[in-house]
Amino acid sequence: MVPVERIGLVVHGGKEVALAAAREVRRWAAAHDIPCADIDVWDDVHGHRLNAREEAARAGSPDLIVTVGGDGTFLRGVRVAGPTGALVLGVNVGRVGFLTEVSTNDLTNALDAVHRGEMTVDARMTLTMRASRPLEIPDGMEAMLRYGRGPMLPPPHVRPGMNSAAGWGVPLDVLALNDIVAEKLARDRQASLAVYVGGKLFASYSADALIVASSTGSTAYSFAAGGPIVSPHLDALVFTPVAAHMVFNRSVVLDSSQRVGILVLEHSGQVAVSVDGQLRGVLDPGDWITVYGAPKRSKLVRLSEPDFLGKVRDRFGLVDSAAALADGRPPAYAPNEPVPPDLAHPGPAEGD
């Protein structure tokens, strides 16, 4: 593993503990003679957010993105890291921290370990999309949605080196680690949407939203809407309707080779498209998007063997409920003997 050569720093500016941790990262970088640039900041000249490629270029195309905040800050770092394939290390100062890796107390040791190459890379499937036309954000949307968060992201550009193809739409330069969501724009108008899987009509929904999540995003909005938790080691798309006005309102788990198309029907209200929680455009009746697996994975830094289910257990307190503990605390399961062959390699044998 090549030592770190340039750091990009994404910080939750509203938390003093995050600002203090960011200062520690800068001190560490200076002590190791490594350039460190702040990224994902407002453009004071033009008053708008830069797209991911512009942000990465302005920071000198760092090979390590350090995010200091919660999972939302981490997702911004992943967005910037995408164009260059940079590693992403998350420092957690948030409440949940499904994606972030280290605490502020371990920050210096974590940077030392990454610089020495003593880490693993957790490569996660990401999502991208095509649309029937370039996405646009109508005038006035920023005033409605800002709420002190600063300017919105711009509508996505066309992916570099790719062209529109008749019937297949415009390839948009977006990358989602968690999800791409189509949701109603007005409270009094449902989103009426037809869903196509692999080019074939699957169902039509009148709903608040339709979520297409990656396995990583299965613990985010999709989970809150009643969707399943899917191991991030499984490449999959999780399609989940939100408040659907129909009997079939369950999630569907698809393999990563599938494409999910969403068409806005004739009498639907306008539909907002968000990517990892960021509004990126608005669809009118007759417009459509197709969500599918992106060709590149996000590279998340892990300093120990990833323990996804351990995080799920701890974040949701799955072994600490009062009703369960009243019947006794379960013991640890740790046999000392070697693992039998059928347990060491479960599942069908290769070639069967």
C-alpha positions in Angstrom: 0.0 0.0 0.0 1.4 3.4 -1.0 1.7 5.9 1.9 -0.8 8.8 2.0 0.3 11.6 -0.4 -2.5 14.1 -0.1 -5.5 14.4 2.2 -8.9 16.0 1.6 -10.8 17.0 4.7 -14.6 17.1 4.9 -15.8 18.5 8.2 -19.2 19.0 9.9 -18.8 22.7 10.6 -21.7 22.9 13.1 -20.0 20.8 15.8 -17.1 22.0 17.9 -15.8 18.5 18.5 -15.6 18.0 14.7 -13.7 21.3 14.3 -11.3 20.2 17.0 -10.7 16.8 15.3 -10.2 18.6 12.0 -7.4 20.7 13.5 -5.8 17.4 14.8 -5.9 16.0 11.2 -4.2 19.2 9.9 -1.5 19.0 12.6 -0.8 15.4 11.8 -0.6 16.1 8.1 1.8 19.0 8.7 4.0 16.9 10.9 4.2 14.3 8.1 4.7 16.9 5.3 1.5 15.8 3.6 -0.7 18.4 1.9 -4.1 18.7 3.4 -7.0 20.6 1.8 -10.5 21.4 3.0 -13.1 20.3 0.5 -16.9 20.2 0.2 -17.1 23.9 1.1 -19.3 26.7 -0.2 -18.0 28.6 -3.3 -18.0 32.1 -1.9 -17.6 33.6 -5.4 -20.5 32.0 -7.2 -22.6 31.1 -4.2 -23.2 27.5 -5.1 -22.0 24.0 -4.3 -19.3 22.5 -6.6 -19.9 19.1 -8.1 -17.7 16.2 -7.0 -15.1 16.4 -9.8 -14.7 20.2 -9.2 -14.2 19.6 -5.5 -11.7 16.9 -5.9 -9.8 18.9 -8.5 -9.7 22.0 -6.3 -8.3 19.8 -3.5 -5.5 18.5 -5.7 -7.1 15.1 -6.2 -6.3 13.6 -2.8 -5.8 9.9 -2.3 -7.3 9.9 1.2 -10.5 11.7 2.1 -11.0 12.1 5.9 -14.5 12.9 7.0 -15.2 14.3 10.5 -18.9 14.2 11.4 -21.6 11.6 11.2 -22.8 9.4 8.3 -24.1 12.4 6.4 -20.6 14.0 6.4 -19.2 10.6 5.4 -21.5 10.4 2.4 -20.3 13.8 1.2 -16.7 12.5 1.4 -17.7 9.4 -0.6 -19.2 11.7 -3.3 -15.9 13.6 -3.6 -13.8 10.5 -3.5 -15.7 8.8 -6.3 -14.1 10.5 -9.4 -10.5 9.8 -8.2 -11.0 6.4 -6.5 -9.7 7.9 -3.2 -9.9 6.0 0.1 -12.4 7.3 2.6 -11.7 7.3 6.4 -14.7 8.4 8.6 -14.2 9.9 12.0 -17.4 9.6 14.0 -18.8 12.5 16.0 -22.4 11.8 15.1 -25.1 9.7 16.8 -25.4 6.5 14.7 -22.1 6.0 12.8 -22.9 3.0 10.6 -20.3 4.1 8.1 -17.7 6.0 10.1 -14.8 4.0 11.4 -12.9 5.7 14.3 -13.6 7.9 17.3 -11.9 11.2 17.9 -9.8 9.6 20.6 -8.2 7.2 18.1 -7.7 9.7 15.3 -3.9 10.0 15.4 -3.4 6.3 15.7 -5.8 5.7 12.8 -4.0 8.1 10.5 -0.6 6.5 11.4 -2.0 3.1 10.6 -3.4 4.2 7.2 -0.1 5.9 6.4 1.7 2.6 7.1 -0.8 0.6 5.1 -2.0 -1.3 8.1 -5.7 -1.4 7.1 -8.2 -3.1 4.9 -10.2 -1.6 2.1 -13.9 -2.3 2.4 -15.1 -2.0 -1.2 -18.8 -1.2 -1.4 -21.1 -1.4 -4.3 -22.5 2.0 -5.4 -25.4 3.2 -7.6 -25.7 5.5 -10.5 -28.4 6.4 -13.0 -29.7 7.5 -16.4 -32.6 9.8 -16.9 -34.9 10.6 -19.8 -33.5 14.1 -19.8 -30.9 16.1 -17.9 -32.2 16.8 -14.4 -33.1 20.3 -13.4 -34.0 22.0 -10.1 -36.9 24.5 -10.5 -36.4 28.1 -9.3 -37.4 28.6 -5.7 -36.5 25.1 -4.6 -33.5 26.2 -2.7 -35.5 28.6 -0.5 -37.9 25.8 0.3 -35.3 23.2 1.3 -32.3 25.1 2.6 -33.1 25.5 6.3 -29.7 26.9 7.1 -27.8 24.0 5.4 -26.2 26.2 2.7 -26.6 26.1 -1.1 -27.9 22.9 -2.7 -25.8 20.7 -4.9 -26.1 21.5 -8.6 -28.0 19.2 -11.0 -25.7 16.4 -12.1 -23.7 16.7 -15.3 -23.5 14.0 -18.0 -20.9 11.4 -17.2 -17.6 12.2 -18.9 -16.9 10.2 -22.0 -20.4 8.9 -22.3 -23.2 9.9 -24.6 -27.0 9.6 -24.6 -28.3 6.6 -26.5 -31.7 6.5 -28.1 -34.2 5.0 -25.7 -31.7 4.6 -22.9 -31.5 8.1 -21.7 -28.8 10.5 -20.4 -26.0 9.0 -18.3 -25.8 11.2 -15.2 -22.6 11.8 -13.3 -23.9 10.7 -9.9 -22.7 8.1 -7.4 -24.8 6.9 -4.4 -23.4 4.8 -1.6 -26.8 4.5 0.1 -29.7 5.2 -2.2 -31.5 7.0 -5.0 -35.0 8.1 -4.1 -38.0 9.3 -6.1 -40.5 11.1 -3.8 -43.5 13.3 -4.0 -42.7 17.0 -4.1 -46.0 18.3 -2.7 -47.8 17.0 0.4 -51.2 17.0 -1.3 -50.1 15.1 -4.5 -49.0 11.5 -4.4 -46.2 10.3 -6.6 -47.8 7.9 -9.2 -44.9 5.8 -10.5 -44.5 2.7 -12.7 -41.6 0.5 -11.8 -39.7 -1.6 -14.4 -37.2 -4.2 -13.5 -34.9 -5.3 -16.3 -37.0 -3.4 -18.8 -40.3 -5.2 -17.8 -43.1 -3.6 -16.0 -43.2 -4.8 -12.4 -45.8 -2.7 -10.7 -47.5 0.8 -10.5 -47.5 2.7 -7.2 -49.2 5.6 -5.7 -46.8 6.4 -2.9 -44.9 9.0 -0.9 -41.6 7.7 -2.3 -39.8 4.8 -3.9 -36.3 4.0 -2.7 -33.7 2.1 -4.6 -30.9 1.3 -2.1 -27.6 -0.5 -2.2 -26.9 -3.1 0.5 -25.0 -0.4 2.3 -28.1 1.8 2.2 -30.4 -0.9 3.5 -29.8 0.4 7.0 -30.7 4.0 6.1 -34.0 5.3 4.6 -35.0 1.9 3.3 -34.8 0.4 6.8 -36.8 3.3 8.3 -39.5 2.6 5.6 -39.7 -1.1 6.7 -37.1 -2.6 4.3 -34.8 -5.5 5.2 -31.2 -5.2 6.4 -28.9 -6.6 3.8 -25.2 -7.5 4.4 -23.0 -5.0 2.6 -20.9 -7.9 1.4 -23.8 -8.9 -0.8 -24.1 -6.9 -4.1 -27.8 -6.1 -4.3 -30.4 -3.5 -5.0 -33.2 -3.1 -2.4 -36.4 -1.6 -3.8 -38.7 -0.2 -1.1 -42.0 1.7 -1.5 -42.8 4.3 1.1 -46.5 4.6 2.3 -47.8 2.9 -0.8 -51.6 3.0 -1.4 -51.8 -0.6 -2.4 -51.8 -4.1 -0.8 -48.3 -4.9 -2.1 -46.1 -2.6 -0.1 -43.1 -4.9 0.5 -39.5 -4.5 -0.4 -37.9 -6.4 -3.2 -34.3 -7.5 -3.2 -32.6 -7.8 -6.6 -29.2 -8.9 -7.7 -26.7 -6.3 -8.9 -27.2 -7.1 -12.6 -30.7 -5.7 -12.5 -31.9 -2.2 -13.5 -34.8 -0.5 -11.8 -36.6 2.0 -14.0 -39.1 4.5 -12.5 -41.6 6.3 -14.8 -43.7 9.3 -13.6 -47.2 8.6 -14.7 -49.5 11.0 -16.5 -51.6 12.3 -13.5 -48.8 12.2 -10.9 -47.6 15.2 -9.0 -44.0 16.3 -9.6 -41.4 14.0 -8.2 -38.1 14.9 -6.5 -35.0 12.8 -7.1 -32.5 12.7 -4.3 -29.1 11.0 -4.2 -27.8 10.0 -0.8 -30.2 12.5 0.7 -29.3 15.4 -1.6 -31.9 16.8 -4.0 -30.5 16.6 -7.5 -33.5 17.2 -9.7 -37.3 17.2 -10.2 -39.2 15.0 -12.6 -42.5 15.9 -14.4 -45.1 13.4 -15.7 -43.6 11.4 -18.5 -40.1 11.7 -17.2 -38.2 8.6 -16.0 -34.9 7.5 -14.4 -33.1 4.1 -14.4 -31.1 3.2 -11.3 -28.4 0.5 -11.5 -25.0 -0.6 -10.1 -22.1 1.8 -10.8 -19.0 0.3 -12.4 -16.7 1.5 -9.5 -16.9 0.7 -5.8 -16.3 3.1 -3.0 -13.2 2.3 -1.0 -13.9 2.6 2.8 -10.9 2.4 5.2 -11.3 -0.2 7.9 -8.7 -0.6 10.6 -10.0 -4.0 11.8 -12.1 -6.7 10.3 -15.5 -5.3 9.3 -18.2 -6.4 11.7 -21.4 -5.2 10.1 -23.8 -7.3 12.2 -22.0 -6.2 15.3 -22.7 -2.6 14.4 -26.4 -3.4 13.8 -26.6 -5.2 17.2 -24.9 -2.3 19.1 -26.7 0.6 17.3 -30.2 -1.0 17.8 -29.5 -2.5 21.2 -30.6 -5.9 20.1 -29.2 -7.8 23.1 -30.1 -5.2 25.7 -33.9 -5.1 25.6 -35.5 -5.4 29.0 -37.9 -8.2 28.0 -35.1 -10.4 26.7 -32.8 -9.8 29.6 -35.5 -10.7 32.1 -35.1 -14.3 30.8 -31.4 -14.4 31.2 -28.3 -13.0 29.4 -27.2 -15.2 26.4 -23.6 -16.5 26.7 -20.9 -15.9 24.1 -20.6 -18.6 21.4 -16.9 -19.5 21.1 -16.0 -23.2 20.7 -12.3 -23.9 21.1 -12.1 -26.8 18.7 -11.1 -26.2 15.0 -14.1 -25.4 12.8 -15.4 -28.5 11.0 -15.1 -28.4 7.2 -18.8 -28.1 6.5 -19.0 -25.0 8.8 -15.7 -23.5 7.6 -17.0 -23.4 4.0 -20.8 -23.4 4.1 -22.8 -23.4 1.0 -22.6 -25.3 -2.3 -19.2 -26.5 -3.4 -17.6 -24.6 -6.3 -18.8 -26.1 -9.6 -22.0 -27.7 -8.1 
